[in-house]
Amino acid sequence: QVQLVESGGGLVEAGGSLRLPCAASGFIFSINAMGWYRQAPGKQRELVARITSSGSTSYADSVKGRFTISRDNAKKTVYLQMNSLNPEDTAVYYCTVRLRSKDYWGQGTQVTVSS
């Protein structure tokens, strides 16, 4: 079955960095686009970054220049490198993949940025 397992979240001070890995299994990782979403308390889940199977990337305007999405097909892992974090980045971060028009999600990892 499809599994997405995020890790790497935690508490960090404003201006700090975190790297979130998402380990994938149960599908052919290398041929699928992967995404990172986040959901802050009281807000809708929003797309943060996306990477295609060929490595093309796209980002939400709010994170451009600070976050970098990457993938390691050999490890079946997608990463979100987050730099210059600010309190507005506080959220649960989710890894996602769409297979045959169905979206799969990990359990999420909490990122908290203190001011």
RAGI-V460965 format. One record per residue. N is the residue number from 1. RES is the residue in one small letter. OMEGA is omega as a letter, one per 40 degrees, with the letter a starting at -180 (999 if undefined). BURIAL is I if it has 16 or more other C-alpha atoms within 10 Angstrom, else O. D_LAST is the distance of its C-alpha to the last C-alpha in Angstrom with 1 decimal. Layout:
BEGIN
N|RES|OMEGA|BURIAL|D_LAST / N|RES|OMEGA|BURIAL|D_LAST
END
This chain:
BEGIN
1|q|a|O|40.0 / 2|v|i|O|36.9 / 3|q|i|I|33.9 / 4|l|a|I|30.4 / 5|v|i|I|28.1 / 6|e|i|I|24.4 / 7|s|i|I|22.5 / 8|g|i|O|19.7 / 9|g|i|I|16.8 / 10|g|i|O|14.3 / 11|l|a|O|10.9 / 12|v|i|I|9.1 / 13|e|i|O|6.3 / 14|a|a|I|5.3 / 15|g|a|O|8.9 / 16|g|a|O|10.6 / 17|s|i|I|13.6 / 18|l|i|I|15.5 / 19|r|a|I|19.1 / 20|l|i|I|20.5 / 21|p|i|I|24.3 / 22|c|a|I|26.5 / 23|a|a|I|30.0 / 24|a|i|I|32.7 / 25|s|i|O|36.2 / 26|g|i|O|39.2 / 27|f|a|O|39.6 / 28|i|a|O|40.4 / 29|f|a|I|36.9 / 30|s|a|I|38.1 / 31|i|a|O|39.6 / 32|n|i|O|36.7 / 33|a|i|I|33.7 / 34|m|a|I|30.4 / 35|g|i|I|27.2 / 36|w|i|I|23.6 / 37|y|i|I|22.3 / 38|r|i|I|19.2 / 39|q|i|I|18.9 / 40|a|i|I|16.0 / 41|p|i|O|16.9 / 42|g|a|O|19.5 / 43|k|i|O|19.8 / 44|q|i|O|22.6 / 45|r|a|O|22.5 / 46|e|i|O|22.2 / 47|l|i|I|23.6 / 48|v|a|I|21.2 / 49|a|a|I|23.8 / 50|r|i|I|27.5 / 51|i|a|I|29.9 / 52|t|i|I|33.7 / 53|s|a|O|36.3 / 54|s|i|O|37.1 / 55|g|i|O|33.6 / 56|s|a|O|32.8 / 57|t|i|I|29.2 / 58|s|a|I|27.5 / 59|y|i|I|23.9 / 60|a|a|O|22.1 / 61|d|a|O|21.4 / 62|s|a|O|17.7 / 63|v|a|I|17.5 / 64|k|a|O|20.5 / 65|g|i|O|20.2 / 66|r|a|O|17.1 / 67|f|i|I|18.7 / 68|t|i|I|22.2 / 69|i|i|I|24.5 / 70|s|a|I|27.4 / 71|r|i|I|30.2 / 72|d|a|O|32.6 / 73|n|i|O|35.7 / 74|a|i|O|37.3 / 75|k|a|O|34.6 / 76|k|a|I|34.2 / 77|t|i|I|30.4 / 78|v|a|I|28.0 / 79|y|i|I|24.6 / 80|l|i|I|21.4 / 81|q|a|O|19.6 / 82|m|i|I|16.1 / 83|n|i|I|14.7 / 84|s|a|O|12.0 / 85|l|i|I|9.8 / 86|n|a|I|7.2 / 87|p|i|O|6.1 / 88|e|i|O|9.7 / 89|d|i|I|11.1 / 90|t|a|I|10.7 / 91|a|i|I|14.4 / 92|v|a|I|17.5 / 93|y|a|I|19.1 / 94|y|i|I|22.9 / 95|c|a|I|25.6 / 96|t|i|I|28.7 / 97|v|i|I|32.3 / 98|r|i|O|35.0 / 99|l|i|O|38.5 / 100|r|i|O|41.6 / 101|s|i|O|39.6 / 102|k|i|O|37.7 / 103|d|i|O|33.9 / 104|y|a|O|32.8 / 105|w|i|I|29.3 / 106|g|a|I|27.7 / 107|q|i|O|26.1 / 108|g|i|I|22.5 / 109|t|a|I|19.7 / 110|q|i|I|16.3 / 111|v|i|I|13.2 / 112|t|a|I|9.9 / 113|v|a|I|6.6 / 114|s|a|I|3.8 / 115|s|999|O|0.0
END
